[in-house]
Amino acid sequence: MLIAANFLAHGLADTLSFQIRPSNEDAVHRTITASAILYSILLALPFVPGAEVGLALMGVFGPPIAVLVYTCTVAGLSLSFIAGRLIPLSVLVRFANDMRLDRTSKLLEDIEPLSRQERLEFLAKKAPNRLLPFVLRYRYVALAIALNIPGNFLIGGGGGIGLFAGISRLYTVPGYLLTIIISVAPVPIAVLVFGTEFLSN
C-alpha cells in the first residue's frame, strides 16, 4: 500500500506539469480540486512524500494556490494526528508482541494507563540519555523541527510524525494544531511573497 501511495504521489506531481490556457480552464479547476483532496490524504499517510504534490501545485499555479496548499497541509497533518489518537495502545502492544519486541511491549503496557503528565515523567525517568528529557520538555518545538527537516521521509514524513504524535498522547489537540499551523507556514508565505522563483532556488 505504501509503495502504491508513493507511486500515486509521484504520478500526481508529474501530471501537474501542463500549460494553463483559457481553453482548458475547466480541466484546470478539476485538476486543482482533485489534487488538493489527494494531497491532503497522501500527506496523512506515513512514509509517503505527499509534500511533493504541494510543491508541484505551487510551482505550477504560483502564489494564488499557496493558501489552498497551506490549508490542505494543515488538514492532512491533522488527519494523521486524529488517526493516531483513535488507535488504542493495546493494538500496538499486541503488534509488539507479535513482532517479539518484548521491551517495547512492556513499555507500552506500562504507559497505557498513565495520564499525559505521568507519561512524560515516566519516559523522562526511563530515558537512556539526557537528551530525551529535554526533547520531551520542548516536544512541540521538536515536533515543528521534525516536520521541517529535510529528509524527514526517513522517519515517517509528515503523516508518520503526526500519526505517532497522536498515538503518544503527549500532545494536546490545540497545542498540536497551533504547532502545525505555525510550522508549515514558511514555504506558502515565501511563495506568496517571492513567487515561484523561491521554489527554484
N, C-alpha and C positions, 0 to 999 in steps of 0.2 A: 504493500500500500504506500509506503514511504517512497519507494522508487518511482511508482506511478505518479505520485503527487509531485515529485521533483521534476519528472518529465513534463507534467502539466504546467508547472511554474515556468520552466524554461521555454516551453512551446508558446505559452501565453505571452511571455515577454517578447518572443520573436514575432508574433502576429501583430504586435503593435507598431511594427516598422512599416508604415504606409503613409502615403501623402494625403493630406486633407484638402479636398476640393468641394466646391458648392454642390457638385453632382452626387457626392457620397455623404452628405450631411446626416441623413437618417442612419446610415450604417455606422457613422462615427458615434452618434449618440447611443446606439445599441451596443457598440463595442465598449464604450466607456462604462455604461451601466453594468454589463456582464463582467467586465474586467474588474470593476470596483467590488462587486459581490464576491467574485472568485478570489480576489486579492485578500479580502478580509478572512475568508475561510482558509486559504493557503497559509496566511500569516499565523493563524491559530494552531497550525499543525507543527509538532516538534520535528526538528531536523529537515524542514522544508524551507528553502530560501525564498520565501514569499516577498521579501523586501525588494527583490529584483524587479518584480512586477510593478511595484510602486514607483521605483526609479524610472522604469521604462515609460510608465504613464506620464510622469512629469517631464521626461526627456522628449516625448512626442508632442504632448499638448501644452507644455510650458506652464507658466505661473497660474493661469486660470484653473488648472486642475489640482494645484497644490493643496488647497483647503480640503477637497474631497479625499485626496490621498491621505492627508493627515487624519481626517475623521475615520476613514476605513482602517488606518493603522491602529488607532485607539480602540476601535471596535474589535478588531482581530485579536489584539493582545488582551482585551477584556474578556473575550470569549474563551480564550485558553485558560485564563485565571479562574473563571467561573466553572469551567470543566474540571479543573483541579480541585476546587472547593467541593465539588459534588462526589469526588472519588473518596470513599472511606479508606482509612489507613488499614483496615482489616484486609482489604483487597491486596494492598501492597505487601502485607505480612504473608499472605498465602503465596503471592508471587515469589517473594524472597525465599520462602520455604521450598517451593518447587525448584528454585534455582540453586538450592543448597547454600544460600547466603545466610548462614546462621547468625553471624554478628549483626548484620543488617536487620534481620527478622527480630532479634532480641531488642535492638534499639527502637524499632518501630513499635513493638509491643509495649516498651517502657514509656514512650512519649504519647501513645494513643489517648490515655485517659487524662492527660495533663492539659491545663489551660495554656493560653498563649504565653503568659509571663512565666509560668512554671516550665514550659518547654524551653524558653530562652535560657533560663537559669540552669536547667538540666544540661542542655547542649554546651553551654559555656563551661560547666564543670567537667564535662566529658571530653572537651576539646584536646586534641593531641598536641597542639602548639598554641602560641599566644596570639596568632593572627586571627583565628576563628572567633574568639570572643569580641575582638574589635570589629570584625565583619558583621557579626550578629547585632552589635550595638548600633552600627550605622548601616543596617541592612537595606534601607531604602536608597541610600547613596550607592551601595554596592549593586543594587538592582538596576539603577539608572546607568551605571558604568557598564554592567554586563550587557544591557540592551544595545549599547552604542559601540562596544569594542569591535574592531574588525575581526572577522573570523569567528564570531560567536555561534555560527552554524555548528561548530565542533562541540559546543556544549548545549546544543538543542535549538539554537536560534531563538527568535523572539517567542515563538509558540511554546517551545520547550521550557524556556525560562519562566514564562507566565504560568504554564501548567504546574511546574514544580513549586512556584511561589504560592499557588493556590493549595496544592497538596500539603505543603508545610504548615499551613495555618499560622504562619508567623507574621503575616501581613494583614492589616485591616483592609476592608474594601475601599473606604475613602482614601486611605494612605496609598494603596496600590494605584488607584485611578489617578490621583494627583501626581504620583511619580511618573507614570507613563505619559500623562498629558504634557508634562514638562520635558521629559527626556527624549520624546520623539519629535519635538517641535523644531529643533535647529535646522534640519535639512529642508522641510517645507518652507520655513521662514526665509532661509537663504535663497531658495528658488523664487519666492515671491519678490525678494529684494533685488537679487542679482540676475535672475533669469536662468535659463537652461545652461548658460555658459559655466555656471557654478558646478554642474554635474560633470562637464567635460574636463574640468580642472581637477 
